[in-house]
Amino acid sequence: MPTRIVAPLVIQNAMRQTDGEQPRIAPVFTVLGRGYCLNPLDIATIGTARSGDLVASFATDDEAKRRIQDALDAVLRPF
C-alpha cells in the first residue's frame, strides 16, 4: 500500500505535558541540531506522496529505535 503510519515530531516546547511520563511517552530527538519530541498521541496514516523529502533517519540508531518503541508501547498497550 502506498501509505505509512507516522508519529509526528514537534518542537520540544510545543509538546503538551504528560506529567511524569513525559520522557517515556514523548522522547526528545535532535534533528538538524534542534530538539523535537516524538508525539505518539497523534499517530496517523498518510500517503507516501505526502511525506516529502527525507530529513533524518533513526534506522541505524538502536537507542533511538528503543525509545520510539517504548513510547509506542506506552500509548498502544492496554493497561
PyMOL Python script that loads the backbone (N, CA, C, O; Angstrom):
from pymol import cmd

cmd.read_pdbstr("""\
ATOM      1  N   MET A   1       0.837  -1.185   0.000  1.00  0.00           N
ATOM      2  CA  MET A   1       0.000   0.000   0.000  1.00  0.00           C
ATOM      3  C   MET A   1       0.878   1.244   0.000  1.00  0.00           C
ATOM      4  O   MET A   1       1.935   1.249   0.632  1.00  0.00           O
ATOM      5  N   PRO A   2       0.473   2.267  -0.677  1.00  0.00           N
ATOM      6  CA  PRO A   2       1.268   3.486  -0.741  1.00  0.00           C
ATOM      7  C   PRO A   2       1.004   4.425   0.443  1.00  0.00           C
ATOM      8  O   PRO A   2       0.797   5.626   0.264  1.00  0.00           O
ATOM      9  N   THR A   3       1.016   3.861   1.643  1.00  0.00           N
ATOM     10  CA  THR A   3       0.795   4.662   2.849  1.00  0.00           C
ATOM     11  C   THR A   3       1.837   4.320   3.897  1.00  0.00           C
ATOM     12  O   THR A   3       2.499   3.285   3.826  1.00  0.00           O
ATOM     13  N   ARG A   4       1.970   5.207   4.870  1.00  0.00           N
ATOM     14  CA  ARG A   4       2.864   4.990   6.010  1.00  0.00           C
ATOM     15  C   ARG A   4       2.147   5.435   7.275  1.00  0.00           C
ATOM     16  O   ARG A   4       1.356   6.378   7.259  1.00  0.00           O
ATOM     17  N   ILE A   5       2.434   4.742   8.367  1.00  0.00           N
ATOM     18  CA  ILE A   5       1.955   5.178   9.676  1.00  0.00           C
ATOM     19  C   ILE A   5       3.030   6.095  10.231  1.00  0.00           C
ATOM     20  O   ILE A   5       4.206   5.730  10.262  1.00  0.00           O
ATOM     21  N   VAL A   6       2.640   7.274  10.667  1.00  0.00           N
ATOM     22  CA  VAL A   6       3.609   8.253  11.164  1.00  0.00           C
ATOM     23  C   VAL A   6       3.198   8.776  12.537  1.00  0.00           C
ATOM     24  O   VAL A   6       2.016   8.868  12.868  1.00  0.00           O
ATOM     25  N   ALA A   7       4.197   9.107  13.307  1.00  0.00           N
ATOM     26  CA  ALA A   7       4.014   9.833  14.566  1.00  0.00           C
ATOM     27  C   ALA A   7       4.843  11.100  14.413  1.00  0.00           C
ATOM     28  O   ALA A   7       6.057  11.014  14.229  1.00  0.00           O
ATOM     29  N   PRO A   8       4.232  12.255  14.483  1.00  0.00           N
ATOM     30  CA  PRO A   8       4.954  13.493  14.196  1.00  0.00           C
ATOM     31  C   PRO A   8       6.006  13.836  15.243  1.00  0.00           C
ATOM     32  O   PRO A   8       5.906  13.461  16.411  1.00  0.00           O
ATOM     33  N   LEU A   9       7.004  14.552  14.784  1.00  0.00           N
ATOM     34  CA  LEU A   9       7.972  15.189  15.673  1.00  0.00           C
ATOM     35  C   LEU A   9       7.537  16.643  15.801  1.00  0.00           C
ATOM     36  O   LEU A   9       7.273  17.309  14.800  1.00  0.00           O
ATOM     37  N   VAL A  10       7.464  17.131  17.030  1.00  0.00           N
ATOM     38  CA  VAL A  10       7.058  18.517  17.256  1.00  0.00           C
ATOM     39  C   VAL A  10       8.167  19.249  18.001  1.00  0.00           C
ATOM     40  O   VAL A  10       8.944  18.638  18.734  1.00  0.00           O
ATOM     41  N   ILE A  11       8.232  20.547  17.808  1.00  0.00           N
ATOM     42  CA  ILE A  11       9.227  21.349  18.512  1.00  0.00           C
ATOM     43  C   ILE A  11       9.106  21.067  20.000  1.00  0.00           C
ATOM     44  O   ILE A  11       8.004  21.004  20.545  1.00  0.00           O
ATOM     45  N   GLN A  12      10.219  20.902  20.634  1.00  0.00           N
ATOM     46  CA  GLN A  12      10.275  20.421  22.014  1.00  0.00           C
ATOM     47  C   GLN A  12       9.357  21.182  22.968  1.00  0.00           C
ATOM     48  O   GLN A  12       8.673  20.554  23.776  1.00  0.00           O
ATOM     49  N   ASN A  13       9.320  22.491  22.901  1.00  0.00           N
ATOM     50  CA  ASN A  13       8.498  23.246  23.853  1.00  0.00           C
ATOM     51  C   ASN A  13       7.026  23.324  23.439  1.00  0.00           C
ATOM     52  O   ASN A  13       6.215  23.898  24.166  1.00  0.00           O
ATOM     53  N   ALA A  14       6.669  22.753  22.280  1.00  0.00           N
ATOM     54  CA  ALA A  14       5.276  22.762  21.837  1.00  0.00           C
ATOM     55  C   ALA A  14       4.514  21.506  22.253  1.00  0.00           C
ATOM     56  O   ALA A  14       3.291  21.452  22.125  1.00  0.00           O
ATOM     57  N   MET A  15       5.229  20.499  22.749  1.00  0.00           N
ATOM     58  CA  MET A  15       4.575  19.240  23.138  1.00  0.00           C
ATOM     59  C   MET A  15       3.790  19.437  24.417  1.00  0.00           C
ATOM     60  O   MET A  15       4.306  19.962  25.405  1.00  0.00           O
ATOM     61  N   ARG A  16       2.529  19.008  24.389  1.00  0.00           N
ATOM     62  CA  ARG A  16       1.726  19.110  25.605  1.00  0.00           C
ATOM     63  C   ARG A  16       2.328  18.237  26.697  1.00  0.00           C
ATOM     64  O   ARG A  16       2.904  17.187  26.412  1.00  0.00           O
ATOM     65  N   GLN A  17       2.197  18.662  27.922  1.00  0.00           N
ATOM     66  CA  GLN A  17       2.785  17.960  29.051  1.00  0.00           C
ATOM     67  C   GLN A  17       2.003  16.698  29.386  1.00  0.00           C
ATOM     68  O   GLN A  17       0.773  16.695  29.341  1.00  0.00           O
ATOM     69  N   THR A  18       2.716  15.625  29.721  1.00  0.00           N
ATOM     70  CA  THR A  18       2.087  14.363  30.091  1.00  0.00           C
ATOM     71  C   THR A  18       2.565  13.925  31.469  1.00  0.00           C
ATOM     72  O   THR A  18       2.760  12.735  31.719  1.00  0.00           O
ATOM     73  N   ASP A  19       2.747  14.882  32.346  1.00  0.00           N
ATOM     74  CA  ASP A  19       3.169  14.646  33.735  1.00  0.00           C
ATOM     75  C   ASP A  19       4.464  13.855  33.795  1.00  0.00           C
ATOM     76  O   ASP A  19       5.380  14.116  33.016  1.00  0.00           O
ATOM     77  N   GLY A  20       4.558  12.902  34.696  1.00  0.00           N
ATOM     78  CA  GLY A  20       5.796  12.159  34.915  1.00  0.00           C
ATOM     79  C   GLY A  20       6.170  11.218  33.795  1.00  0.00           C
ATOM     80  O   GLY A  20       7.297  10.724  33.764  1.00  0.00           O
ATOM     81  N   GLU A  21       5.261  10.954  32.874  1.00  0.00           N
ATOM     82  CA  GLU A  21       5.526  10.048  31.760  1.00  0.00           C
ATOM     83  C   GLU A  21       6.158  10.756  30.561  1.00  0.00           C
ATOM     84  O   GLU A  21       6.459  10.107  29.559  1.00  0.00           O
ATOM     85  N   GLN A  22       6.360  12.047  30.642  1.00  0.00           N
ATOM     86  CA  GLN A  22       6.857  12.823  29.502  1.00  0.00           C
ATOM     87  C   GLN A  22       8.072  12.197  28.821  1.00  0.00           C
ATOM     88  O   GLN A  22       8.041  12.025  27.602  1.00  0.00           O
ATOM     89  N   PRO A  23       9.146  11.846  29.543  1.00  0.00           N
ATOM     90  CA  PRO A  23      10.314  11.301  28.841  1.00  0.00           C
ATOM     91  C   PRO A  23      10.029   9.976  28.136  1.00  0.00           C
ATOM     92  O   PRO A  23      10.626   9.681  27.100  1.00  0.00           O
ATOM     93  N   ARG A  24       9.126   9.187  28.691  1.00  0.00           N
ATOM     94  CA  ARG A  24       8.823   7.901  28.067  1.00  0.00           C
ATOM     95  C   ARG A  24       7.885   8.063  26.881  1.00  0.00           C
ATOM     96  O   ARG A  24       8.137   7.505  25.814  1.00  0.00           O
ATOM     97  N   ILE A  25       6.816   8.813  27.052  1.00  0.00           N
ATOM     98  CA  ILE A  25       5.814   8.955  26.001  1.00  0.00           C
ATOM     99  C   ILE A  25       6.294   9.881  24.886  1.00  0.00           C
ATOM    100  O   ILE A  25       5.972   9.661  23.719  1.00  0.00           O
ATOM    101  N   ALA A  26       7.054  10.904  25.232  1.00  0.00           N
ATOM    102  CA  ALA A  26       7.488  11.895  24.242  1.00  0.00           C
ATOM    103  C   ALA A  26       8.996  12.099  24.305  1.00  0.00           C
ATOM    104  O   ALA A  26       9.464  13.154  24.733  1.00  0.00           O
ATOM    105  N   PRO A  27       9.767  11.081  23.874  1.00  0.00           N
ATOM    106  CA  PRO A  27      11.222  11.233  23.909  1.00  0.00           C
ATOM    107  C   PRO A  27      11.691  12.338  22.967  1.00  0.00           C
ATOM    108  O   PRO A  27      11.066  12.615  21.944  1.00  0.00           O
ATOM    109  N   VAL A  28      12.791  12.950  23.336  1.00  0.00           N
ATOM    110  CA  VAL A  28      13.353  14.053  22.545  1.00  0.00           C
ATOM    111  C   VAL A  28      14.435  13.513  21.613  1.00  0.00           C
ATOM    112  O   VAL A  28      15.272  12.700  22.007  1.00  0.00           O
ATOM    113  N   PHE A  29      14.396  13.983  20.379  1.00  0.00           N
ATOM    114  CA  PHE A  29      15.402  13.625  19.381  1.00  0.00           C
ATOM    115  C   PHE A  29      15.948  14.899  18.755  1.00  0.00           C
ATOM    116  O   PHE A  29      15.237  15.896  18.630  1.00  0.00           O
ATOM    117  N   THR A  30      17.204  14.857  18.367  1.00  0.00           N
ATOM    118  CA  THR A  30      17.827  16.000  17.710  1.00  0.00           C
ATOM    119  C   THR A  30      17.821  15.765  16.200  1.00  0.00           C
ATOM    120  O   THR A  30      18.318  14.750  15.711  1.00  0.00           O
ATOM    121  N   VAL A  31      17.254  16.717  15.483  1.00  0.00           N
ATOM    122  CA  VAL A  31      17.201  16.662  14.026  1.00  0.00           C
ATOM    123  C   VAL A  31      17.705  18.007  13.514  1.00  0.00           C
ATOM    124  O   VAL A  31      17.145  19.059  13.822  1.00  0.00           O
ATOM    125  N   LEU A  32      18.763  17.946  12.735  1.00  0.00           N
ATOM    126  CA  LEU A  32      19.384  19.149  12.184  1.00  0.00           C
ATOM    127  C   LEU A  32      19.717  20.154  13.286  1.00  0.00           C
ATOM    128  O   LEU A  32      19.543  21.360  13.113  1.00  0.00           O
ATOM    129  N   GLY A  33      20.195  19.643  14.417  1.00  0.00           N
ATOM    130  CA  GLY A  33      20.648  20.486  15.515  1.00  0.00           C
ATOM    131  C   GLY A  33      19.554  21.065  16.404  1.00  0.00           C
ATOM    132  O   GLY A  33      19.838  21.901  17.261  1.00  0.00           O
ATOM    133  N   ARG A  34      18.319  20.637  16.216  1.00  0.00           N
ATOM    134  CA  ARG A  34      17.203  21.169  17.000  1.00  0.00           C
ATOM    135  C   ARG A  34      16.462  20.033  17.702  1.00  0.00           C
ATOM    136  O   ARG A  34      16.326  18.944  17.145  1.00  0.00           O
ATOM    137  N   GLY A  35      15.983  20.284  18.926  1.00  0.00           N
ATOM    138  CA  GLY A  35      15.282  19.266  19.697  1.00  0.00           C
ATOM    139  C   GLY A  35      13.815  19.151  19.314  1.00  0.00           C
ATOM    140  O   GLY A  35      13.098  20.148  19.241  1.00  0.00           O
ATOM    141  N   TYR A  36      13.380  17.914  19.070  1.00  0.00           N
ATOM    142  CA  TYR A  36      11.985  17.630  18.753  1.00  0.00           C
ATOM    143  C   TYR A  36      11.501  16.471  19.618  1.00  0.00           C
ATOM    144  O   TYR A  36      12.255  15.542  19.907  1.00  0.00           O
ATOM    145  N   CYS A  37      10.236  16.536  20.028  1.00  0.00           N
ATOM    146  CA  CYS A  37       9.609  15.455  20.775  1.00  0.00           C
ATOM    147  C   CYS A  37       8.806  14.587  19.814  1.00  0.00           C
ATOM    148  O   CYS A  37       8.111  15.089  18.931  1.00  0.00           O
ATOM    149  N   LEU A  38       8.916  13.289  20.002  1.00  0.00           N
ATOM    150  CA  LEU A  38       8.031  12.371  19.300  1.00  0.00           C
ATOM    151  C   LEU A  38       6.643  12.520  19.916  1.00  0.00           C
ATOM    152  O   LEU A  38       6.513  12.551  21.139  1.00  0.00           O
ATOM    153  N   ASN A  39       5.618  12.613  19.096  1.00  0.00           N
ATOM    154  CA  ASN A  39       4.255  12.740  19.602  1.00  0.00           C
ATOM    155  C   ASN A  39       3.423  11.532  19.171  1.00  0.00           C
ATOM    156  O   ASN A  39       2.681  11.613  18.192  1.00  0.00           O
ATOM    157  N   PRO A  40       3.539  10.407  19.895  1.00  0.00           N
ATOM    158  CA  PRO A  40       2.798   9.212  19.507  1.00  0.00           C
ATOM    159  C   PRO A  40       1.297   9.330  19.772  1.00  0.00           C
ATOM    160  O   PRO A  40       0.530   8.453  19.373  1.00  0.00           O
ATOM    161  N   LEU A  41       0.871  10.402  20.439  1.00  0.00           N
ATOM    162  CA  LEU A  41      -0.554  10.610  20.677  1.00  0.00           C
ATOM    163  C   LEU A  41      -1.264  11.102  19.423  1.00  0.00           C
ATOM    164  O   LEU A  41      -2.494  11.111  19.375  1.00  0.00           O
ATOM    165  N   ASP A  42      -0.505  11.511  18.407  1.00  0.00           N
ATOM    166  CA  ASP A  42      -1.078  11.981  17.144  1.00  0.00           C
ATOM    167  C   ASP A  42      -0.691  11.093  15.962  1.00  0.00           C
ATOM    168  O   ASP A  42      -0.467  11.585  14.856  1.00  0.00           O
ATOM    169  N   ILE A  43      -0.612   9.787  16.201  1.00  0.00           N
ATOM    170  CA  ILE A  43      -0.299   8.844  15.127  1.00  0.00           C
ATOM    171  C   ILE A  43      -1.356   8.971  14.032  1.00  0.00           C
ATOM    172  O   ILE A  43      -2.542   9.151  14.308  1.00  0.00           O
ATOM    173  N   ALA A  44      -0.896   8.871  12.777  1.00  0.00           N
ATOM    174  CA  ALA A  44      -1.810   8.960  11.639  1.00  0.00           C
ATOM    175  C   ALA A  44      -1.250   8.139  10.483  1.00  0.00           C
ATOM    176  O   ALA A  44      -0.086   7.740  10.488  1.00  0.00           O
ATOM    177  N   THR A  45      -2.087   7.902   9.516  1.00  0.00           N
ATOM    178  CA  THR A  45      -1.668   7.258   8.281  1.00  0.00           C
ATOM    179  C   THR A  45      -1.697   8.309   7.186  1.00  0.00           C
ATOM    180  O   THR A  45      -2.682   9.030   7.030  1.00  0.00           O
ATOM    181  N   ILE A  46      -0.606   8.390   6.427  1.00  0.00           N
ATOM    182  CA  ILE A  46      -0.562   9.345   5.312  1.00  0.00           C
ATOM    183  C   ILE A  46      -0.084   8.631   4.058  1.00  0.00           C
ATOM    184  O   ILE A  46       0.599   7.608   4.127  1.00  0.00           O
ATOM    185  N   GLY A  47      -0.449   9.180   2.928  1.00  0.00           N
ATOM    186  CA  GLY A  47       0.025   8.652   1.655  1.00  0.00           C
ATOM    187  C   GLY A  47       1.501   8.971   1.471  1.00  0.00           C
ATOM    188  O   GLY A  47       1.966  10.035   1.881  1.00  0.00           O
ATOM    189  N   THR A  48       2.231   8.061   0.862  1.00  0.00           N
ATOM    190  CA  THR A  48       3.670   8.281   0.668  1.00  0.00           C
ATOM    191  C   THR A  48       3.943   9.523  -0.179  1.00  0.00           C
ATOM    192  O   THR A  48       4.991  10.150  -0.025  1.00  0.00           O
ATOM    193  N   ALA A  49       3.030   9.884  -1.060  1.00  0.00           N
ATOM    194  CA  ALA A  49       3.212  11.078  -1.890  1.00  0.00           C
ATOM    195  C   ALA A  49       3.204  12.353  -1.047  1.00  0.00           C
ATOM    196  O   ALA A  49       3.742  13.378  -1.467  1.00  0.00           O
ATOM    197  N   ARG A  50       2.592  12.294   0.147  1.00  0.00           N
ATOM    198  CA  ARG A  50       2.526  13.471   1.024  1.00  0.00           C
ATOM    199  C   ARG A  50       3.699  13.561   1.985  1.00  0.00           C
ATOM    200  O   ARG A  50       3.846  14.575   2.668  1.00  0.00           O
ATOM    201  N   SER A  51       4.528  12.550   2.060  1.00  0.00           N
ATOM    202  CA  SER A  51       5.555  12.512   3.105  1.00  0.00           C
ATOM    203  C   SER A  51       6.714  13.471   2.887  1.00  0.00           C
ATOM    204  O   SER A  51       7.405  13.810   3.847  1.00  0.00           O
ATOM    205  N   GLY A  52       6.946  13.907   1.694  1.00  0.00           N
ATOM    206  CA  GLY A  52       8.025  14.862   1.453  1.00  0.00           C
ATOM    207  C   GLY A  52       9.398  14.215   1.446  1.00  0.00           C
ATOM    208  O   GLY A  52       9.527  12.991   1.430  1.00  0.00           O
ATOM    209  N   ASP A  53      10.421  15.060   1.459  1.00  0.00           N
ATOM    210  CA  ASP A  53      11.804  14.587   1.405  1.00  0.00           C
ATOM    211  C   ASP A  53      12.263  14.062   2.760  1.00  0.00           C
ATOM    212  O   ASP A  53      11.826  14.543   3.806  1.00  0.00           O
ATOM    213  N   LEU A  54      13.147  13.071   2.729  1.00  0.00           N
ATOM    214  CA  LEU A  54      13.748  12.539   3.944  1.00  0.00           C
ATOM    215  C   LEU A  54      14.657  13.601   4.559  1.00  0.00           C
ATOM    216  O   LEU A  54      15.535  14.143   3.887  1.00  0.00           O
ATOM    217  N   VAL A  55      14.441  13.893   5.844  1.00  0.00           N
ATOM    218  CA  VAL A  55      15.247  14.885   6.548  1.00  0.00           C
ATOM    219  C   VAL A  55      16.216  14.198   7.498  1.00  0.00           C
ATOM    220  O   VAL A  55      17.360  14.628   7.646  1.00  0.00           O
ATOM    221  N   ALA A  56      15.754  13.123   8.146  1.00  0.00           N
ATOM    222  CA  ALA A  56      16.580  12.385   9.089  1.00  0.00           C
ATOM    223  C   ALA A  56      16.064  10.959   9.179  1.00  0.00           C
ATOM    224  O   ALA A  56      14.922  10.677   8.817  1.00  0.00           O
ATOM    225  N   SER A  57      16.911  10.066   9.660  1.00  0.00           N
ATOM    226  CA  SER A  57      16.516   8.677   9.844  1.00  0.00           C
ATOM    227  C   SER A  57      17.143   8.153  11.128  1.00  0.00           C
ATOM    228  O   SER A  57      18.296   8.448  11.444  1.00  0.00           O
ATOM    229  N   PHE A  58      16.361   7.373  11.856  1.00  0.00           N
ATOM    230  CA  PHE A  58      16.862   6.720  13.059  1.00  0.00           C
ATOM    231  C   PHE A  58      17.031   5.221  12.816  1.00  0.00           C
ATOM    232  O   PHE A  58      17.158   4.452  13.769  1.00  0.00           O
ATOM    233  N   ALA A  59      17.034   4.801  11.554  1.00  0.00           N
ATOM    234  CA  ALA A  59      17.077   3.383  11.194  1.00  0.00           C
ATOM    235  C   ALA A  59      18.307   2.658  11.722  1.00  0.00           C
ATOM    236  O   ALA A  59      18.231   1.462  12.003  1.00  0.00           O
ATOM    237  N   THR A  60      19.416   3.330  11.862  1.00  0.00           N
ATOM    238  CA  THR A  60      20.638   2.672  12.350  1.00  0.00           C
ATOM    239  C   THR A  60      20.967   3.038  13.795  1.00  0.00           C
ATOM    240  O   THR A  60      22.020   2.656  14.306  1.00  0.00           O
ATOM    241  N   ASP A  61      20.084   3.766  14.449  1.00  0.00           N
ATOM    242  CA  ASP A  61      20.302   4.215  15.828  1.00  0.00           C
ATOM    243  C   ASP A  61      19.476   3.336  16.769  1.00  0.00           C
ATOM    244  O   ASP A  61      18.289   3.583  16.984  1.00  0.00           O
ATOM    245  N   ASP A  62      20.118   2.311  17.326  1.00  0.00           N
ATOM    246  CA  ASP A  62      19.407   1.350  18.178  1.00  0.00           C
ATOM    247  C   ASP A  62      18.775   2.001  19.403  1.00  0.00           C
ATOM    248  O   ASP A  62      17.678   1.615  19.806  1.00  0.00           O
ATOM    249  N   GLU A  63      19.442   2.970  19.997  1.00  0.00           N
ATOM    250  CA  GLU A  63      18.886   3.650  21.178  1.00  0.00           C
ATOM    251  C   GLU A  63      17.638   4.455  20.791  1.00  0.00           C
ATOM    252  O   GLU A  63      16.646   4.436  21.519  1.00  0.00           O
ATOM    253  N   ALA A  64      17.678   5.143  19.681  1.00  0.00           N
ATOM    254  CA  ALA A  64      16.506   5.899  19.224  1.00  0.00           C
ATOM    255  C   ALA A  64      15.357   4.946  18.917  1.00  0.00           C
ATOM    256  O   ALA A  64      14.213   5.224  19.276  1.00  0.00           O
ATOM    257  N   LYS A  65      15.645   3.833  18.263  1.00  0.00           N
ATOM    258  CA  LYS A  65      14.596   2.856  17.954  1.00  0.00           C
ATOM    259  C   LYS A  65      13.987   2.290  19.228  1.00  0.00           C
ATOM    260  O   LYS A  65      12.776   2.075  19.283  1.00  0.00           O
ATOM    261  N   ARG A  66      14.798   2.043  20.253  1.00  0.00           N
ATOM    262  CA  ARG A  66      14.284   1.543  21.527  1.00  0.00           C
ATOM    263  C   ARG A  66      13.356   2.563  22.173  1.00  0.00           C
ATOM    264  O   ARG A  66      12.295   2.204  22.684  1.00  0.00           O
ATOM    265  N   ARG A  67      13.753   3.842  22.153  1.00  0.00           N
ATOM    266  CA  ARG A  67      12.938   4.899  22.756  1.00  0.00           C
ATOM    267  C   ARG A  67      11.629   5.107  21.999  1.00  0.00           C
ATOM    268  O   ARG A  67      10.592   5.369  22.610  1.00  0.00           O
ATOM    269  N   ILE A  68      11.673   4.990  20.671  1.00  0.00           N
ATOM    270  CA  ILE A  68      10.456   5.092  19.873  1.00  0.00           C
ATOM    271  C   ILE A  68       9.523   3.926  20.195  1.00  0.00           C
ATOM    272  O   ILE A  68       8.326   4.127  20.400  1.00  0.00           O
ATOM    273  N   GLN A  69      10.062   2.720  20.240  1.00  0.00           N
ATOM    274  CA  GLN A  69       9.243   1.551  20.558  1.00  0.00           C
ATOM    275  C   GLN A  69       8.637   1.667  21.951  1.00  0.00           C
ATOM    276  O   GLN A  69       7.473   1.320  22.150  1.00  0.00           O
ATOM    277  N   ASP A  70       9.411   2.150  22.911  1.00  0.00           N
ATOM    278  CA  ASP A  70       8.914   2.318  24.276  1.00  0.00           C
ATOM    279  C   ASP A  70       7.756   3.325  24.311  1.00  0.00           C
ATOM    280  O   ASP A  70       6.768   3.112  25.014  1.00  0.00           O
ATOM    281  N   ALA A  71       7.879   4.406  23.562  1.00  0.00           N
ATOM    282  CA  ALA A  71       6.809   5.403  23.507  1.00  0.00           C
ATOM    283  C   ALA A  71       5.544   4.810  22.891  1.00  0.00           C
ATOM    284  O   ALA A  71       4.441   5.034  23.389  1.00  0.00           O
ATOM    285  N   LEU A  72       5.706   4.061  21.818  1.00  0.00           N
ATOM    286  CA  LEU A  72       4.549   3.427  21.184  1.00  0.00           C
ATOM    287  C   LEU A  72       3.909   2.392  22.103  1.00  0.00           C
ATOM    288  O   LEU A  72       2.685   2.290  22.175  1.00  0.00           O
ATOM    289  N   ASP A  73       4.739   1.628  22.801  1.00  0.00           N
ATOM    290  CA  ASP A  73       4.217   0.649  23.760  1.00  0.00           C
ATOM    291  C   ASP A  73       3.401   1.336  24.851  1.00  0.00           C
ATOM    292  O   ASP A  73       2.336   0.850  25.230  1.00  0.00           O
ATOM    293  N   ALA A  74       3.893   2.454  25.351  1.00  0.00           N
ATOM    294  CA  ALA A  74       3.204   3.175  26.428  1.00  0.00           C
ATOM    295  C   ALA A  74       1.824   3.672  25.979  1.00  0.00           C
ATOM    296  O   ALA A  74       0.891   3.725  26.780  1.00  0.00           O
ATOM    297  N   VAL A  75       1.701   4.032  24.711  1.00  0.00           N
ATOM    298  CA  VAL A  75       0.454   4.565  24.199  1.00  0.00           C
ATOM    299  C   VAL A  75      -0.500   3.465  23.716  1.00  0.00           C
ATOM    300  O   VAL A  75      -1.712   3.574  23.901  1.00  0.00           O
ATOM    301  N   LEU A  76       0.037   2.413  23.101  1.00  0.00           N
ATOM    302  CA  LEU A  76      -0.807   1.426  22.451  1.00  0.00           C
ATOM    303  C   LEU A  76      -1.142   0.190  23.272  1.00  0.00           C
ATOM    304  O   LEU A  76      -2.169  -0.445  23.030  1.00  0.00           O
ATOM    305  N   ARG A  77      -0.313  -0.161  24.222  1.00  0.00           N
ATOM    306  CA  ARG A  77      -0.586  -1.359  25.016  1.00  0.00           C
ATOM    307  C   ARG A  77      -1.666  -1.074  26.056  1.00  0.00           C
ATOM    308  O   ARG A  77      -1.681  -0.011  26.675  1.00  0.00           O
ATOM    309  N   PRO A  78      -2.556  -2.026  26.238  1.00  0.00           N
ATOM    310  CA  PRO A  78      -3.575  -1.840  27.287  1.00  0.00           C
ATOM    311  C   PRO A  78      -2.943  -1.931  28.672  1.00  0.00           C
ATOM    312  O   PRO A  78      -1.912  -2.574  28.868  1.00  0.00           O
ATOM    313  N   PHE A  79      -3.581  -1.278  29.608  1.00  0.00           N
ATOM    314  CA  PHE A  79      -3.066  -1.286  30.982  1.00  0.00           C
ATOM    315  C   PHE A  79      -3.401  -2.579  31.654  1.00  0.00           C
ATOM    316  O   PHE A  79      -3.052  -2.778  32.818  1.00  0.00           O
TER     317      PHE A  79
END
""", "prot")
cmd.dss("prot")
cmd.show_as("cartoon", "prot")
cmd.util.cbc("prot")
cmd.orient("prot")
